[in-house]
């Protein structure tokens, strides 16, 4: 075993494990809160800093740097130790938070959110790897379930926290609130986790890492541009995809020559590792269908407030957390595959119900399908993680974990882009048909100019310009298009269920 990150298991009793898990949970809480708290505060931030045209890049920069940094964090944690890299990741996140809070304009905020995203990449990859290291394989589900539940609870608290902060304090505290949480996380892990000092330095494939980062960056940029309306066969989108494919081939060639690469291509020949990562990708793809579009439905279609829109996904977070806690403890007894498939079935039922949502659907119906999807994610997230971790030796668990987190992030990024494009284009197609039949002639010109902009179309200002009959028509088009989005997610989940049957029997 690589001595660089070996945990002193003699000193690691059950009491220590609990304390370490709590310390890591505080670290995961940082990234979980940030996933939703910033979105709630952004309208206030925009009113102060300006730069509305750059709005989406506050999120895109964070997502990009999170995704592309994960594999390097995972490899470095295998070489230099999970404890050290976890603490560095927290520090990166805190530095990014402080700089984001000190931003004087949107460009600075975007850059510093990128720094924060680098730290988030480390928290995502190293936190789960660290937990996987301190528990034996048969008990890893407990730790994974606790971290997954923490993520769900943090996401739940995000909208409430963001609304409270911007109402009673300056917007900067959306970022500064991370400081005490991060310091507490570092201290708890520092006190309770002991690692044997490494005895051998290993070479790090920094050239391979740079090629991989460029390849993933190009691919994510292509899908972000596609999601923002660029045609798939346009020069920018197609060009970036071609560049990404070329770089991926270069990366594969480089990894084959390097003795201890960032990502071992041969790992994917292991069926549990390869199928597990594919399942993580598909689950991430579908998951963002709820996180991104249910708040849009509640706020734009049903006319709710930003806080109400954030609270609409609260049942999902609660169900996710409860399912994660319970499945994490039961995986050892019943096996990972049962919970992966159970989770996918619940998600499929939830998305199927979502395809019947209407603009005047009662809130309890929304609560029903988001709860089913949340419970499904709670059951399969720890199970998929444990499947991937258990497929690899303990000394490369950081690489194994980061690959799973990267797959989920890539799936989410592509899911948001593709489903967002599905929504916008479905709306435009249906509006075009209505326009041909003359059913939109009474709409004011300013409304007709925003038919392809979901966020603007049903703003309070434009709503007030429409007659009741026209408003109902617009709401129906919007809802029909959203049903298409949920149908895409349903197909992805069904595909995931089929893929799950390719998982091998559990080892041992």
KERO-572497 format. One line per 10 residues: number of its first residue (from 1); their letters; for each residue x, y, z of C-alpha. Coordinates in nm, 3 decimals, padded with zeros to 5 digits. Layout:
N
NUM	a	X Y Z | ...
# end
This chain:
508
1	xxxxxxxxxx	00.000 00.000 00.000 | 00.114 00.354 -00.070 | 00.237 00.484 00.266 | 00.172 00.847 00.171 | -00.184 00.845 00.294 | -00.210 00.545 00.524 | -00.429 00.614 00.826 | -00.306 00.507 01.169 | -00.582 00.253 01.226 | -00.456 00.166 01.575
11	xxxxxxxxxx	-00.545 00.515 01.697 | -00.862 00.528 01.485 | -01.132 00.396 01.717 | -01.507 00.439 01.671 | -01.511 00.760 01.877 | -01.244 00.914 01.656 | -01.431 00.811 01.343 | -01.743 00.993 01.458 | -01.548 01.311 01.528 | -01.371 01.294 01.192
21	xxxxxxxxxx	-01.701 01.242 01.011 | -01.845 01.548 01.189 | -01.543 01.756 01.089 | -01.571 01.647 00.726 | -01.947 01.711 00.736 | -01.873 02.076 00.817 | -01.652 02.087 00.508 | -01.924 01.935 00.289 | -02.168 02.184 00.439 | -01.963 02.466 00.286
31	xxxxxxxxxx	-02.013 02.339 -00.066 | -02.373 02.234 -00.003 | -02.477 02.575 00.128 | -02.300 02.752 -00.155 | -02.496 02.551 -00.411 | -02.820 02.733 -00.319 | -02.740 03.033 -00.099 | -02.570 03.232 -00.376 | -02.862 03.187 -00.616 | -03.102 03.339 -00.363
41	xxxxxxxxxx	-02.873 03.637 -00.306 | -02.785 03.707 -00.670 | -03.069 03.956 -00.741 | -02.942 04.169 -00.452 | -02.579 04.132 -00.563 | -02.673 04.236 -00.918 | -02.850 04.547 -00.786 | -02.527 04.650 -00.610 | -02.254 04.540 -00.853 | -02.447 04.561 -01.181
51	xxxxxxxxxx	-02.341 04.340 -01.474 | -02.669 04.159 -01.541 | -02.528 04.030 -01.872 | -02.266 03.834 -01.673 | -02.521 03.684 -01.432 | -02.494 03.321 -01.542 | -02.112 03.324 -01.537 | -02.116 03.356 -01.158 | -02.250 03.001 -01.157 | -02.073 02.873 -01.468
61	xxxxxxxxxx	-01.726 02.975 -01.345 | -01.785 02.793 -01.016 | -01.916 02.481 -01.192 | -01.631 02.471 -01.443 | -01.348 02.501 -01.191 | -01.519 02.251 -00.959 | -01.537 01.990 -01.234 | -01.193 02.031 -01.387 | -01.008 02.033 -01.055 | -01.157 01.712 -00.913
71	xxxxxxxxxx	-00.924 01.453 -01.070 | -00.611 01.642 -00.963 | -00.742 01.676 -00.607 | -00.814 01.302 -00.600 | -00.467 01.207 -00.724 | -00.288 01.450 -00.492 | -00.483 01.314 -00.194 | -00.362 00.962 -00.277 | -00.001 01.087 -00.283 | 00.013 01.348 -00.006
81	xxxxxxxxxx	-00.267 01.230 00.223 | -00.642 01.283 00.256 | -00.614 01.496 00.569 | -00.366 01.745 00.419 | -00.554 01.783 00.091 | -00.891 01.813 00.266 | -00.760 02.100 00.477 | -00.604 02.270 00.172 | -00.938 02.237 -00.012 | -01.119 02.406 00.277
91	xxxxxxxxxx	-00.858 02.686 00.273 | -00.904 02.733 -00.103 | -01.278 02.756 -00.051 | -01.240 03.008 00.231 | -00.997 03.224 00.031 | -01.240 03.221 -00.261 | -01.524 03.312 -00.024 | -01.336 03.606 00.129 | -01.233 03.738 -00.213 | -01.587 03.693 -00.349
101	xxxxxxxxxx	-01.728 03.891 -00.058 | -01.471 04.165 -00.123 | -01.556 04.190 -00.497 | -01.614 04.539 -00.633 | -01.764 04.435 -00.967 | -01.905 04.131 -01.147 | -01.580 04.044 -01.324 | -01.400 04.015 -00.991 | -01.686 03.810 -00.847 | -01.671 03.567 -01.140
111	xxxxxxxxxx	-01.293 03.524 -01.106 | -01.310 03.470 -00.729 | -01.603 03.229 -00.766 | -01.366 03.031 -00.987 | -01.118 03.016 -00.697 | -01.400 02.907 -00.469 | -01.492 02.638 -00.722 | -01.139 02.495 -00.708 | -01.186 02.448 -00.335 | -01.531 02.298 -00.393
121	xxxxxxxxxx	-01.374 02.046 -00.631 | -01.142 01.939 -00.352 | -01.423 01.920 -00.098 | -01.629 01.703 -00.332 | -01.345 01.466 -00.420 | -01.138 01.447 -00.102 | -01.420 01.449 00.157 | -01.573 01.127 00.031 | -01.229 00.974 -00.029 | -01.126 01.054 00.328
131	xxxxxxxxxx	-01.441 00.894 00.468 | -01.385 00.593 00.244 | -01.034 00.558 00.391 | -01.125 00.568 00.761 | -01.400 00.306 00.723 | -01.352 -00.056 00.614 | -01.529 -00.142 00.286 | -01.830 -00.304 00.453 | -01.900 00.014 00.657 | -01.833 00.283 00.397
141	xxxxxxxxxx	-02.202 00.323 00.331 | -02.247 00.485 00.674 | -01.996 00.759 00.607 | -02.112 00.815 00.250 | -02.473 00.835 00.369 | -02.385 01.092 00.635 | -02.205 01.316 00.384 | -02.481 01.282 00.125 | -02.741 01.373 00.387 | -02.530 01.672 00.492
151	xxxxxxxxxx	-02.528 01.793 00.134 | -02.907 01.762 00.120 | -02.963 01.947 00.448 | -02.718 02.222 00.348 | -02.894 02.269 00.016 | -03.220 02.294 00.210 | -03.082 02.565 00.439 | -02.928 02.762 00.151 | -03.238 02.951 00.029 | -03.344 03.032 00.385
161	xxxxxxxxxx	-02.995 03.147 00.481 | -02.953 03.355 00.167 | -03.290 03.527 00.208 | -03.221 03.601 00.576 | -02.875 03.744 00.506 | -02.974 03.978 00.221 | -03.277 04.093 00.421 | -03.093 04.175 00.744 | -02.724 04.210 00.650 | -02.497 04.313 00.362
171	xxxxxxxxxx	-02.479 04.065 00.072 | -02.109 04.001 00.144 | -02.207 03.784 00.440 | -02.340 03.524 00.199 | -01.971 03.445 00.147 | -01.824 03.548 00.484 | -02.054 03.307 00.670 | -01.833 03.027 00.536 | -01.533 03.137 00.743 | -01.629 03.004 01.091
181	xxxxxxxxxx	-01.767 02.681 00.943 | -01.446 02.617 00.748 | -01.218 02.692 01.043 | -01.419 02.456 01.264 | -01.391 02.181 01.002 | -01.012 02.217 00.976 | -00.968 02.213 01.354 | -01.179 01.902 01.415 | -01.000 01.702 01.145 | -00.659 01.828 01.259
191	xxxxxxxxxx	-00.716 01.716 01.617 | -00.876 01.378 01.553 | -00.716 01.240 01.237 | -00.359 01.111 01.238 | -00.182 01.002 00.920 | 00.146 00.815 00.897 | 00.403 01.048 00.733 | 00.480 00.945 00.378 | 00.806 00.766 00.314 | 00.815 00.790 -00.063
201	xxxxxxxxxx	00.753 01.078 -00.302 | 00.569 00.999 -00.624 | 00.575 01.185 -00.950 | 00.259 01.374 -01.035 | 00.153 01.380 -01.397 | 00.101 01.756 -01.418 | 00.120 01.752 -01.800 | -00.160 01.497 -01.811 | -00.357 01.703 -01.562 | -00.320 02.015 -01.779
211	xxxxxxxxxx	-00.436 01.827 -02.091 | -00.731 01.678 -01.903 | -00.833 02.016 -01.759 | -00.823 02.171 -02.107 | -01.028 01.883 -02.251 | -01.300 01.901 -01.984 | -01.303 02.282 -01.994 | -01.358 02.276 -02.372 | -01.638 02.020 -02.343 | -01.817 02.204 -02.062
221	xxxxxxxxxx	-01.784 02.536 -02.242 | -01.941 02.379 -02.552 | -02.242 02.259 -02.354 | -02.274 02.590 -02.167 | -02.283 02.779 -02.499 | -02.529 02.523 -02.639 | -02.750 02.574 -02.335 | -02.739 02.950 -02.383 | -02.881 02.921 -02.734 | -02.591 02.856 -02.972
231	xxxxxxxxxx	-02.670 02.598 -03.242 | -02.508 02.259 -03.188 | -02.348 02.275 -03.533 | -02.229 02.633 -03.485 | -01.858 02.711 -03.514 | -01.810 02.777 -03.142 | -01.993 02.470 -03.006 | -01.872 02.219 -03.267 | -01.520 02.365 -03.260 | -01.495 02.327 -02.882
241	xxxxxxxxxx	-01.621 01.968 -02.900 | -01.362 01.882 -03.166 | -01.089 02.042 -02.955 | -01.209 01.843 -02.653 | -01.204 01.512 -02.846 | -00.850 01.579 -02.972 | -00.731 01.662 -02.622 | -00.897 01.352 -02.477 | -00.707 01.135 -02.727 | -00.387 01.319 -02.634
251	xxxxxxxxxx	-00.466 01.260 -02.267 | -00.521 00.887 -02.321 | -00.188 00.858 -02.506 | -00.012 01.055 -02.230 | -00.165 00.844 -01.951 | -00.049 00.525 -02.122 | 00.310 00.647 -02.113 | 00.310 00.777 -01.754 | 00.382 00.524 -01.484 | 00.135 00.660 -01.226
261	xxxxxxxxxx	-00.112 00.884 -01.412 | -00.386 01.114 -01.284 | -00.653 00.884 -01.426 | -00.576 00.524 -01.510 | -00.768 00.442 -01.825 | -00.747 00.074 -01.737 | -00.957 00.141 -01.424 | -01.257 00.176 -01.653 | -01.208 -00.184 -01.766 | -01.326 -00.282 -01.419
271	xxxxxxxxxx	-01.701 -00.323 -01.470 | -01.800 -00.193 -01.127 | -01.583 00.117 -01.169 | -01.694 00.193 -01.526 | -02.066 00.122 -01.477 | -02.066 00.303 -01.142 | -01.925 00.618 -01.300 | -02.176 00.599 -01.585 | -02.459 00.572 -01.330 | -02.321 00.876 -01.146
281	xxxxxxxxxx	-02.321 01.070 -01.475 | -02.681 00.974 -01.556 | -02.805 01.049 -01.203 | -02.636 01.390 -01.207 | -02.789 01.464 -01.548 | -03.142 01.395 -01.423 | -03.098 01.549 -01.078 | -03.044 01.899 -01.212 | -03.380 01.872 -01.388 | -03.537 01.926 -01.048
291	xxxxxxxxxx	-03.286 02.162 -00.890 | -03.290 02.398 -01.190 | -03.645 02.382 -01.319 | -03.882 02.332 -01.024 | -03.789 02.674 -00.875 | -03.842 02.818 -01.224 | -04.188 02.656 -01.237 | -04.290 02.788 -00.895 | -04.156 03.140 -00.946 | -04.227 03.205 -01.315
301	xxxxxxxxxx	-04.537 02.996 -01.384 | -04.709 03.002 -01.046 | -04.592 03.353 -00.956 | -04.418 03.264 -00.631 | -04.142 03.465 -00.463 | -03.772 03.370 -00.487 | -03.794 03.232 -00.133 | -04.103 03.027 -00.220 | -03.920 02.895 -00.526 | -03.626 02.792 -00.308
311	xxxxxxxxxx	-03.855 02.631 -00.053 | -04.025 02.430 -00.328 | -03.725 02.196 -00.339 | -03.715 02.166 00.042 | -03.909 01.835 00.041 | -03.652 01.699 -00.205 | -03.367 01.789 00.029 | -03.546 01.639 00.331 | -03.626 01.316 00.147 | -03.271 01.301 00.011
321	xxxxxxxxxx	-03.121 01.340 00.358 | -03.352 01.084 00.522 | -03.292 00.828 00.248 | -02.915 00.886 00.259 | -02.897 00.828 00.634 | -03.106 00.511 00.618 | -02.949 00.360 00.306 | -02.598 00.435 00.431 | -02.660 00.204 00.725 | -02.844 -00.066 00.530
331	xxxxxxxxxx	-02.608 -00.096 00.231 | -02.381 -00.324 00.432 | -02.670 -00.567 00.492 | -02.856 -00.561 00.160 | -02.588 -00.456 -00.091 | -02.534 -00.156 -00.315 | -02.725 -00.275 -00.620 | -03.058 -00.296 -00.437 | -03.039 00.069 -00.330 | -02.913 00.188 -00.667
341	xxxxxxxxxx	-03.213 00.030 -00.840 | -03.461 00.132 -00.571 | -03.339 00.490 -00.601 | -03.370 00.488 -00.980 | -03.724 00.344 -00.960 | -03.833 00.618 -00.719 | -03.673 00.882 -00.943 | -03.852 00.739 -01.248 | -04.189 00.748 -01.069 | -04.119 01.107 -00.959
351	xxxxxxxxxx	-04.023 01.227 -01.308 | -04.319 01.043 -01.461 | -04.549 01.231 -01.222 | -04.370 01.555 -01.310 | -04.461 01.513 -01.678 | -04.826 01.566 -01.574 | -04.762 01.897 -01.394 | -04.988 02.187 -01.499 | -04.963 02.560 -01.446 | -05.235 02.546 -01.179
361	xxxxxxxxxx	-05.120 02.221 -01.014 | -05.153 02.234 -00.634 | -04.836 02.257 -00.430 | -04.891 01.915 -00.274 | -04.849 01.759 -00.620 | -04.516 01.938 -00.664 | -04.412 01.822 -00.315 | -04.504 01.464 -00.409 | -04.284 01.433 -00.716 | -03.987 01.628 -00.581
371	xxxxxxxxxx	-03.994 01.412 -00.267 | -03.991 01.092 -00.472 | -03.696 01.217 -00.679 | -03.512 01.335 -00.367 | -03.561 00.999 -00.193 | -03.437 00.825 -00.507 | -03.120 01.033 -00.511 | -03.073 00.970 -00.140 | -03.088 00.593 -00.191 | -02.861 00.568 -00.494
381	xxxxxxxxxx	-02.596 00.837 -00.429 | -02.418 00.661 -00.137 | -02.465 00.322 -00.305 | -02.305 00.435 -00.633 | -02.016 00.593 -00.442 | -01.951 00.280 -00.236 | -01.967 00.068 -00.554 | -01.693 00.275 -00.717 | -01.479 00.294 -00.402 | -01.499 -00.079 -00.334
391	xxxxxxxxxx	-01.392 -00.158 -00.691 | -01.047 -00.007 -00.625 | -00.766 -00.068 -00.378 | -00.757 00.156 -00.072 | -00.438 00.334 -00.182 | -00.613 00.483 -00.490 | -00.946 00.561 -00.329 | -00.894 00.934 -00.389 | -00.876 00.882 -00.765 | -01.176 00.649 -00.752
401	xxxxxxxxxx	-01.384 00.899 -00.556 | -01.288 01.199 -00.768 | -01.382 01.008 -01.084 | -01.730 00.948 -00.945 | -01.776 01.311 -00.839 | -01.646 01.431 -01.176 | -01.892 01.204 -01.359 | -02.182 01.343 -01.154 | -02.073 01.704 -01.214 | -02.028 01.650 -01.587
411	xxxxxxxxxx	-02.372 01.490 -01.600 | -02.525 01.784 -01.415 | -02.357 02.042 -01.637 | -02.466 01.870 -01.957 | -02.811 01.806 -01.812 | -02.869 02.173 -01.736 | -02.755 02.273 -02.085 | -02.953 02.013 -02.276 | -03.271 02.042 -02.070 | -03.251 02.421 -02.073
421	xxxxxxxxxx	-03.224 02.413 -02.451 | -03.515 02.166 -02.463 | -03.729 02.410 -02.264 | -03.644 02.716 -02.471 | -03.681 02.546 -02.809 | -04.003 02.368 -02.714 | -04.150 02.703 -02.617 | -04.037 02.871 -02.939 | -04.177 02.588 -03.154 | -04.516 02.597 -02.984
431	xxxxxxxxxx	-04.532 02.977 -02.993 | -04.447 02.965 -03.364 | -04.740 02.731 -03.429 | -04.973 02.955 -03.229 | -04.846 03.260 -03.413 | -04.923 03.102 -03.750 | -05.282 03.038 -03.639 | -05.313 03.399 -03.521 | -05.359 03.317 -03.152 | -05.082 03.552 -03.038
441	xxxxxxxxxx	-05.179 03.865 -03.230 | -05.315 04.035 -02.917 | -04.987 04.003 -02.725 | -04.798 04.332 -02.672 | -04.480 04.362 -02.878 | -04.254 04.359 -02.570 | -04.407 04.024 -02.468 | -04.362 03.877 -02.817 | -03.997 03.983 -02.812 | -03.940 03.772 -02.498
451	xxxxxxxxxx	-04.117 03.451 -02.600 | -03.786 03.264 -02.592 | -03.679 03.397 -02.250 | -03.846 03.192 -01.975 | -03.721 03.409 -01.688 | -03.840 03.735 -01.847 | -04.160 03.614 -02.011 | -04.355 03.566 -01.689 | -04.200 03.845 -01.483 | -04.449 04.055 -01.289
461	xxxxxxxxxx	-04.399 04.339 -01.537 | -04.481 04.136 -01.847 | -04.764 03.949 -01.674 | -04.933 04.283 -01.612 | -04.928 04.364 -01.985 | -05.118 04.047 -02.088 | -05.490 03.985 -02.101 | -05.608 03.691 -01.891 | -05.674 03.468 -02.193 | -05.329 03.540 -02.336
471	xxxxxxxxxx	-05.167 03.477 -01.998 | -05.333 03.135 -01.980 | -05.203 03.056 -02.329 | -04.849 03.153 -02.232 | -04.869 02.955 -01.908 | -04.989 02.648 -02.097 | -04.703 02.672 -02.348 | -04.451 02.713 -02.068 | -04.593 02.413 -01.879 | -04.605 02.191 -02.187
481	xxxxxxxxxx	-04.239 02.271 -02.257 | -04.145 02.198 -01.896 | -04.316 01.861 -01.927 | -04.080 01.786 -02.216 | -03.785 01.868 -01.988 | -03.906 01.624 -01.724 | -03.965 01.362 -01.995 | -03.600 01.392 -02.101 | -03.497 01.337 -01.737 | -03.733 01.036 -01.717
491	xxxxxxxxxx	-03.568 00.876 -02.021 | -03.224 00.930 -01.865 | -03.334 00.764 -01.539 | -03.482 00.465 -01.725 | -03.153 00.433 -01.913 | -02.975 00.438 -01.576 | -03.196 00.156 -01.448 | -03.106 -00.054 -01.753 | -02.736 00.023 -01.706 | -02.754 -00.084 -01.338
501	xxxxxxxx	-02.811 -00.444 -01.447 | -02.460 -00.448 -01.593 | -02.309 -00.411 -01.245 | -02.110 -00.720 -01.142 | -02.170 -00.916 -00.826 | -02.027 -00.753 -00.516 | -01.672 -00.854 -00.430 | -01.634 -01.083 -00.139
# end
